[in-house]
Amino acid sequence: MGIKIYFDNAATTQLDPVVKKEMISAMDKFSGNPSSIHSFGREAKTEVEKSRKKVAEILAASPSEIFFTSGGTEANNTIINGVVNSLGIKKVISSPIEHPSIWVTLQRLSESGDIELEYVDLDNNGHVDLNSLEKYLKNNPNSFVSLMHANNEIGNLTSIKKVGELCKEYKAIYHADTVQTVGKYHIDLQTVNVDFITSSAHKLHGPKGVGFFYMKGSDTSIKSFITGGAQERNMRGGTENTYGIVGLAKALEIAVSDLDNIQSQIKALKEYMLNELRANFETLSFNGDVENKSLFNLINVGFTLNDVKEITPDKLDMLLFNLDIEGVAVSGGSACSSGSLVGSHVLKALNVDDNKLSIRFSFSKFNTKEEIDTVISILKIILQ
Ligand SMILES: Cc1ncc(COP(=O)(O)O)c(C=O)c1O
């Protein structure tokens, strides 16, 4: 069997075997519907609530502030639609490089006239210009701000603390998409001013199809997005994904239990890869701010003509395809949209040269330095 190297952990991560074991055990034990009042239901409900407590404790939140969903997309949709529809907020400030679950949702609300949408300026590295945010907030107090913590395509980080302080000053409601950062960074919700955050289990070695959002304060003020039964305290109709929720809580528990070590292990991989890329390819450049305020597990690199043998219209797809044939899984742009970089709204917003072949490498605790050596030698063969 050939090699298999997975450097696409921003798209999704492999299930941690310990999480899998916990989920299988829950499948054997908790078959009831958590809404049923008999013992089967009560036992399942207890597991869901134990998981909620675990998640809340890790984030320094209250269990009543955590709401389980089918993942990050639903969590983001719930918050945006909830804030706009229930709180009557018209003015929304966001960025042109949000994940599609926010970007497309806001575009639609703007097109239908439900909101007036402003995008903050970005600096040359693709960072949110906080002065421009302040300018918009000054002109539009009591607005709704949706700015992601880490960008899934380029890895840029936006400080929740700093944005939260500005939002507090101008009485804005603040939502941070933390799908790429929950379980990777210490997030203490007692020390930051954020009203909503979102998460998805499959980004942190948990199962797919389950996530949550945090809503500050236990007085639920927004209406549910998915209407139905009274599950999740009327915030999300639909029978709870008991096994997924158990897996999500376990994955988060594992992620934070060894967070500092995992961080430094993956940071070292990123540094090694950066050095190897620089040493082996003359004309590459990085998309976003790869060095400073940047996700420690992500590199988005653009290769240009001198380092590429041949430029053809389908060059990116061919490159990804050739890497795949060699057993290397990476992504061009965000795998959540097309699996290909073509049309990436993030790189467009950053004015990245069309003639660049951009690839996203994203690592996890399961990757090694040896894998990087292999990928560099494969890239050299394919590109040069
Ligand atoms: C930043 C960000 N937000 C939201 C999502 C959507 O999460 P999910 O795949 O659970 O719907 C993703 C997935 O890539 C993401 O990276």
The ligand as a Gaussian input file, in Angstrom:
#p B3LYP/6-31G(d) Opt

LIG

0 1
 C      -14.446000      28.829000      10.356000
 C      -15.517000      27.829000      10.060000
 N      -16.780000      28.101000      10.392000
 C      -17.777000      27.217000      10.161000
 C      -17.536000      26.007000       9.574000
 C      -18.676000      25.058000       9.335000
 O      -18.629000      23.972000      10.220000
 P      -19.383000      22.609000       9.868000
 O      -18.539000      21.880000       8.892000
 O      -19.496000      21.886000      11.173000
 O      -20.734000      22.958000       9.327000
 C      -16.225000      25.680000       9.185000
 C      -15.903000      24.421000       8.466000
 O      -14.954000      24.383000       7.718000
 C      -15.181000      26.623000       9.456000
 O      -13.912000      26.353000       9.139000

